[in-house]
Amino acid sequence: MILNKLTDLYNQWGDDNKLSPLGSADEELFRDDIDHKQYNWLKNFIEVWEHAEEVEDFIDQYEKERKERND
């Protein structure tokens, strides 16, 4: 859901910045061919990804509990 959209965004950013193929965003921070702006974009992306994981976990847990109540 959210993570799929972020994955698409990340891959498009990599293509736009001629950095493809990309590894994980935290691995990409160690590339020596990225500039300061790209580095900052990656740092921000990692933060957004972590929050999105929390949201998806929350949704999954809610749906699981809801299903258990209705069974």
Secondary structure as UniProt FT lines:
FT   HELIX           2..16
FT   TURN            17..18
FT   HELIX           25..28
FT   TURN            29..30
FT   HELIX           36..70
//
